[in-house]
């Protein structure tokens, strides 16, 4: 088996008692801090769609990234505040995907703070 095939099949490495390679991005701690500052900046407002719309009016800080293409909608965020710290990531393939993501964010955050119906 070639080296390329071995790397493309981590399960084959594990069967032979070898660990698959761990790829690390060359991002230094300082760079991570700068990126975090940019994403947390109140001067760059979040678009009021998807997860942000679902958490509107809640006392939380959000770092997020979203996108859409045709009927594909995704959102990813880190939420902190009010005794909670969690990450939520979702991808939908439906014309009402934005609406689904709004409701998902509300439901998950309610669960994180212990709200039950």
Beta strands, then each sheet from edge to edge (+ up, - down):
strand 1: 61-69
strand 2: 72-81
strand 3: 84-93
sheet 1: 1+ 2- 3+
end
